[in-house]
């Protein structure tokens, strides 16, 4: 009985030691995992701060785009309007719902549509076009002399995805030039 008791005490002592080692290993694993989680939380907090800054910048740029004094139109590589600002709606007489999805040629005289294609091709090749005099056609049929700036918009990998155009109405300037000539 004494021997069994001694074996049981020895087994109990071994079990307690094994339990202590397992407990230490478990606590170390919990410490390591906690440290990993704290690092992850810190990283996420930093990402949230960065995203909030980006959202603020995006909101500001969106306001600049929408509230610009000149018409701005963004078209895809096939020439379909994908976005326009409020001034484009006012100047050309089309609502955004009516113009988005339509060919940008809608705003050109039929005999000048090839120029829209040429401008888009040049922008797709990476060229920026500045101070190009052209004509735009409003929904009412009114022909608007313009000073156009066109440039490519690229995606994250640097590939051209869209073409943006800003058109300044130069009707007053053209009228003044005509008066000076005659």
FENWOJO-V617177 format. One record per backbone hydrogen bond with DSSP energy under -1.0 kcal/mol. CO is the residue of the C=O (numbers start at 1). NH is the residue of the N-H. If there is no record, write none. Layout:
{{CO,NH} {CO,NH}}
This chain:
{{1,5} {2,6} {3,7} {4,8} {5,9} {6,10} {7,11} {8,12} {9,13} {10,14} {11,15} {12,16} {13,17} {14,18} {15,19} {16,20} {17,21} {18,22} {19,23} {20,24} {21,25} {22,26} {23,27} {24,28} {25,29} {26,30} {27,31} {28,32} {29,33} {30,34} {31,35} {32,36} {33,37} {34,38} {35,39} {36,40} {37,41} {38,42} {39,43} {40,44} {41,45} {42,46} {43,47} {44,48} {45,49} {46,50} {47,51} {48,52} {49,53} {50,54} {51,55} {52,56} {53,57} {54,58} {55,59} {56,60} {57,61} {58,62} {59,63} {60,64} {61,65} {62,66} {63,67} {66,86} {71,167} {72,85} {73,165} {74,82} {74,83} {75,163} {76,79} {79,104} {80,76} {81,101} {83,74} {85,89} {86,90} {87,91} {88,92} {89,93} {92,139} {95,99} {96,100} {99,102} {102,81} {103,106} {104,107} {105,108} {107,137} {109,112} {110,113} {112,115} {113,117} {114,118} {115,119} {116,120} {117,121} {118,122} {119,123} {120,124} {121,125} {122,127} {123,126} {129,150} {132,148} {134,146} {136,144} {138,141} {142,138} {144,136} {145,170} {146,134} {147,168} {148,132} {149,166} {150,129} {151,164} {153,161} {153,162} {155,158} {159,155} {162,153} {163,75} {164,151} {165,73} {166,149} {168,147} {170,174} {171,175} {172,176} {173,177} {174,178} {175,179} {176,180} {177,181} {178,182}}
